[in-house]
Amino acid sequence: MQTRVLGTDKEGHGAAAAIWRAGGLVAFPTETVYGLGADARSDLAVARIFEAKGRPRFNPLIVHVADAAAARALVAWSDAAERLASAFWPGPLTLVLPLREGAGISGLVTAGLGTLAVRVPAHPVARGALSAFGGPVAAPSANPSGRISPTTAAHVLAGLEGRIEAVIDGGPCAVGVESSIVGLGGAPVLLRPGGVPAEALEAALGGPLARHEAGGALTAPGQLVSHYAPGARVRLGAARAEPGEVMLGFGPVAGDLTLSAAGDLREAAANLFHHLHALDAMGAAGIAVAPIPEVGLGRAINDRLRRAAAPRQAP
C-alpha cells in the first residue's frame, strides 16, 4: 500500500481517526517516540500492528487515551494510580492496572494478561488525534520489532513504508525514550525505566518502587532482553572507538556523534535513538558507547543501551 503523510492540523487528526475507525494503522508522534496506532477494541486492527512490525504476540501493547477519565473506564483505578496520574499525566508515564471486565479491549493488546497498560500522552498532535477518534488506541513504537525506536516521521517511513496507511509528521520527539512503566496490581513496581525518572515517581508515591527483574516473565511492553537494536553491534562503557567502530559520545568522551557534550541527561535521552539511527547508517560494524551515569534519565538511557547491546534473539 502507499503510506500517506498527514499534517498536524484538525484535518490530519480527522484523517487519522477515519483510518483507525476503518481498521487501519496510523503512526503518530508522542513526546517519547512515534507510536503505531490501531483501534484497541478491534482484534483485526491490532493483529495488523503485530504483522506490520513483525512483533511477537506474547509482547503486550500500551493503550493510549485522550485523558485520565478514559483510562479509568478501562482499568481498576487505585489511589496510587490517582497520585501518579495527577502528577505526570499527560506525560511519559504508563500505568499497568487490572483490566476492567467488559472494557472491550482486544485480547491481543494484553497478550492474555489480566492487566492493561494505559497512558495519556502529552504531545498535542497525539492528543488531537486521540480526541478526534474518541476511543482507545493501541500503539507500540512505530518501527520493525526489536529495532531502534523512531523519533521522526522519516524513521517511521524507513522501517514501515508500504506496511501502514499513514504517518502524522509532527517533527522530532522531545523526550526521545519511551515512557516509564509502573505496575500497580499490588505494591508499586517499576516495570520499565523511561521518561519520568524513578526518583520523581517515588516522590509522588511517597515510598520506594520495587524493580522488575531483567529477563523475567513479560508483564509490560519493552521488557525483551534484546530490543532497540541497530544493525551494528553495540559495545557499552567505551572510552574510545576500536577499529571498525563509530563512537557515540557523552560528556567528556567525544564521539562521531555525542548525546550531550555538557553531560545533560535530558538532552542525551532526546538524542539517543536519533543518533543510533544516524550512526547505524554510517555502515560500521560496531557502535562504541561512552559511559552514561546510572541516575535519573540515565537509568532509562542505559536500559535501552543494554537491550540494544544484548545478543540478538531469533525472529
Legacy VTK file of the C-alpha trace (Angstrom):
# vtk DataFile Version 3.0
C-alpha trace
ASCII
DATASET POLYDATA
POINTS 315 float
0.000 0.000 0.000
1.005 3.650 -0.285
1.712 5.248 3.087
0.264 8.764 3.334
1.930 11.572 5.269
-0.689 13.518 7.216
-0.497 17.045 8.602
-0.749 18.030 12.233
-3.897 20.151 11.903
-7.520 19.152 12.551
-7.778 17.757 9.043
-4.834 15.455 9.752
-6.340 14.402 13.098
-9.638 13.657 11.382
-7.963 11.636 8.637
-6.097 9.554 11.241
-9.320 8.943 13.179
-11.100 7.821 9.988
-8.311 5.340 9.223
-8.482 3.949 12.774
-12.260 3.556 12.518
-11.761 1.601 9.285
-9.310 -0.781 10.981
-6.140 0.797 9.586
-2.764 1.755 11.046
-1.520 5.310 11.621
1.841 6.236 13.136
1.738 9.390 15.225
4.153 11.459 17.303
4.183 11.425 21.079
6.573 13.261 23.364
8.549 9.992 23.756
8.742 8.230 20.346
6.399 7.723 17.387
3.667 5.162 18.074
1.973 2.810 15.600
-1.713 3.118 16.404
-4.781 0.977 15.786
-8.227 0.673 17.357
-7.538 -1.207 20.601
-11.042 -2.750 20.521
-10.575 -4.488 17.161
-8.827 -7.874 17.011
-8.209 -7.460 13.283
-6.757 -3.955 13.591
-4.479 -4.924 16.490
-3.347 -8.051 14.628
-2.188 -5.763 11.828
0.158 -3.979 14.280
1.902 -7.257 15.057
2.031 -8.117 11.351
3.446 -4.737 10.259
6.110 -4.716 12.971
6.909 -8.421 12.985
6.237 -8.224 16.726
5.834 -11.402 18.811
2.257 -11.721 20.030
3.291 -12.559 23.593
4.521 -8.959 23.954
1.658 -6.734 25.244
0.840 -3.241 23.945
0.227 0.143 25.561
-3.195 1.706 25.069
-3.195 5.482 24.549
-6.212 7.531 25.587
-7.091 11.219 25.495
-7.488 11.754 29.257
-7.494 10.082 32.673
-11.273 9.628 32.617
-10.913 7.400 29.542
-8.238 5.370 31.344
-10.450 4.891 34.430
-13.127 3.359 32.196
-10.693 0.624 31.110
-8.876 -0.381 34.322
-9.496 -0.830 38.047
-8.270 2.511 39.362
-6.441 2.933 42.689
-5.204 5.671 44.999
-1.645 5.122 43.773
-2.827 5.437 40.171
-4.555 8.711 41.019
-1.405 10.121 42.628
0.775 9.222 39.658
-1.750 10.308 37.037
-2.285 13.642 38.804
1.463 14.246 38.921
2.564 13.028 35.476
-0.372 12.848 33.051
-0.408 13.888 30.335
3.188 12.754 30.001
5.704 9.934 29.544
4.244 7.530 32.130
2.365 4.268 31.558
0.356 2.617 34.334
-0.365 -1.128 34.386
-3.581 -1.915 36.253
-6.157 -4.732 36.349
-8.331 -4.714 33.231
-11.971 -3.872 33.896
-14.491 -6.549 32.994
-16.336 -5.506 29.854
-13.753 -2.866 28.875
-13.917 -4.122 25.285
-10.152 -4.232 24.731
-8.862 -6.848 22.282
-7.148 -9.778 23.987
-4.230 -9.301 21.595
-3.457 -5.996 23.329
-2.964 -7.611 26.743
-1.248 -10.769 25.411
-3.655 -12.751 27.573
-2.717 -10.985 30.813
-5.346 -9.708 33.220
-3.801 -6.239 33.213
-3.734 -3.321 30.795
-1.002 -0.736 30.178
-2.535 2.741 29.717
-1.085 6.185 29.077
-2.210 9.747 28.342
0.435 11.265 26.044
1.361 14.928 26.286
2.108 15.623 22.609
-0.586 17.951 21.203
-0.763 16.011 17.914
-1.281 12.714 19.707
-3.955 14.232 21.924
-5.680 15.853 18.952
-5.815 12.580 17.019
-6.984 10.613 20.070
-9.719 13.152 20.777
-10.862 13.032 17.152
-11.019 9.230 17.328
-12.812 9.155 20.676
-11.586 5.706 21.723
-8.579 3.718 22.948
-5.634 3.351 20.556
-3.125 0.529 20.978
0.297 1.826 19.979
3.753 0.310 20.339
6.715 2.145 18.822
6.371 2.603 15.057
9.356 0.522 13.919
10.138 -3.072 12.960
10.164 -5.143 16.141
13.424 -5.101 18.064
14.972 -2.294 16.044
15.794 1.301 17.012
12.713 3.259 18.074
11.620 6.108 15.766
11.796 9.739 16.866
10.942 11.292 13.479
8.445 10.529 10.713
11.406 9.713 8.446
12.455 6.945 10.853
8.908 5.542 10.684
8.869 5.564 6.886
12.321 3.964 6.690
11.020 0.947 8.583
7.309 0.709 7.785
6.571 2.497 4.499
4.172 0.397 2.449
3.017 -1.576 5.502
0.822 1.087 7.135
-1.808 3.514 5.903
-0.361 6.779 7.205
2.016 8.675 9.469
1.375 12.089 11.011
4.582 14.111 10.657
4.858 16.053 13.900
8.605 16.633 13.796
11.157 15.176 16.237
10.068 13.817 19.623
11.153 15.900 22.605
11.763 13.213 25.270
13.251 10.605 22.952
12.961 7.491 25.163
9.767 5.562 25.820
7.516 6.086 28.804
8.282 4.820 32.271
6.003 1.871 33.119
4.735 1.330 36.664
2.757 -1.751 37.687
0.056 -1.126 40.279
-1.605 -4.520 40.675
-0.058 -4.759 44.149
2.964 -2.975 45.588
4.144 -0.404 43.005
6.876 -1.783 40.752
8.948 -0.086 38.059
8.441 -2.392 35.078
10.467 -0.250 32.656
12.515 2.911 33.306
11.643 5.729 30.936
10.799 9.389 30.505
9.877 10.021 34.161
12.853 9.358 36.489
12.303 6.759 39.209
13.161 9.347 41.855
10.224 11.531 40.762
7.845 8.557 40.736
8.889 7.560 44.254
8.451 11.118 45.488
4.885 11.194 44.134
4.077 7.803 45.678
5.692 8.640 48.995
7.674 5.392 49.027
10.067 3.171 47.101
9.341 1.314 43.886
10.199 -2.341 43.507
12.169 -3.196 40.347
11.311 -5.718 37.640
13.953 -8.424 37.250
15.557 -8.288 33.802
14.890 -11.459 31.850
11.875 -12.364 33.978
8.335 -13.014 32.752
6.952 -10.301 30.443
4.468 -8.150 32.338
4.632 -4.999 30.189
5.943 -3.750 26.840
9.654 -3.046 26.360
10.956 -5.876 28.572
12.512 -8.136 25.924
16.204 -8.654 26.680
17.161 -7.844 23.071
15.400 -4.701 21.884
16.010 -1.235 20.383
18.861 -2.729 18.329
20.722 -1.167 15.378
22.198 -3.360 12.654
25.706 -2.810 14.043
26.812 -4.483 17.268
26.845 -2.191 20.318
29.669 -2.007 22.896
28.967 -0.144 26.153
31.158 1.748 28.618
33.766 2.583 25.961
36.447 5.245 26.360
37.171 5.258 22.620
36.190 3.535 19.399
38.102 0.455 18.247
38.918 -0.177 14.555
35.709 -0.758 12.609
33.561 1.122 15.154
31.902 4.523 15.270
31.633 6.331 18.604
28.589 7.601 20.482
29.939 10.127 22.952
28.674 11.643 26.191
30.104 14.398 28.368
33.912 14.485 28.235
34.056 11.425 25.955
33.634 12.803 22.431
32.288 10.760 19.549
31.349 10.774 15.897
28.031 11.882 17.398
27.624 12.961 21.020
24.482 12.527 23.115
25.321 15.621 25.170
28.705 17.313 25.344
27.515 19.050 28.516
26.558 15.768 30.178
22.867 16.737 30.220
20.808 13.532 30.577
17.641 15.142 29.240
19.457 16.199 26.062
21.030 12.746 25.854
17.664 10.990 26.079
16.211 13.204 23.347
19.175 12.400 21.076
19.563 8.683 21.821
17.538 6.938 19.133
18.149 9.631 16.501
21.915 9.275 16.960
21.747 5.458 16.910
19.858 5.647 13.603
22.478 8.032 12.179
25.471 6.005 13.394
23.964 2.772 12.092
23.547 4.417 8.683
27.323 5.029 8.567
27.739 1.299 7.915
30.339 0.494 10.583
30.471 -2.996 12.081
30.098 -1.656 15.611
28.966 1.282 17.727
31.004 2.107 20.843
29.080 3.996 23.534
30.576 6.222 26.220
29.604 5.578 29.867
26.280 7.099 30.985
25.596 7.816 34.701
23.043 5.431 36.248
20.917 8.226 37.752
17.682 9.970 36.725
17.050 9.642 32.990
20.398 7.863 32.756
18.643 4.712 34.006
16.276 4.774 31.023
19.121 5.513 28.589
21.232 2.660 29.977
18.246 0.302 29.922
17.773 0.938 26.191
21.501 0.642 25.504
21.829 -2.659 27.394
18.948 -4.112 25.384
20.471 -2.760 22.148
23.770 -4.461 23.044
22.222 -7.800 24.085
22.644 -10.917 21.906
20.024 -10.766 19.151
17.036 -13.062 19.531
15.970 -15.215 16.638
12.869 -13.914 14.833
LINES 1 316
315 0 1 2 3 4 5 6 7 8 9 10 11 12 13 14 15 16 17 18 19 20 21 22 23 24 25 26 27 28 29 30 31 32 33 34 35 36 37 38 39 40 41 42 43 44 45 46 47 48 49 50 51 52 53 54 55 56 57 58 59 60 61 62 63 64 65 66 67 68 69 70 71 72 73 74 75 76 77 78 79 80 81 82 83 84 85 86 87 88 89 90 91 92 93 94 95 96 97 98 99 100 101 102 103 104 105 106 107 108 109 110 111 112 113 114 115 116 117 118 119 120 121 122 123 124 125 126 127 128 129 130 131 132 133 134 135 136 137 138 139 140 141 142 143 144 145 146 147 148 149 150 151 152 153 154 155 156 157 158 159 160 161 162 163 164 165 166 167 168 169 170 171 172 173 174 175 176 177 178 179 180 181 182 183 184 185 186 187 188 189 190 191 192 193 194 195 196 197 198 199 200 201 202 203 204 205 206 207 208 209 210 211 212 213 214 215 216 217 218 219 220 221 222 223 224 225 226 227 228 229 230 231 232 233 234 235 236 237 238 239 240 241 242 243 244 245 246 247 248 249 250 251 252 253 254 255 256 257 258 259 260 261 262 263 264 265 266 267 268 269 270 271 272 273 274 275 276 277 278 279 280 281 282 283 284 285 286 287 288 289 290 291 292 293 294 295 296 297 298 299 300 301 302 303 304 305 306 307 308 309 310 311 312 313 314
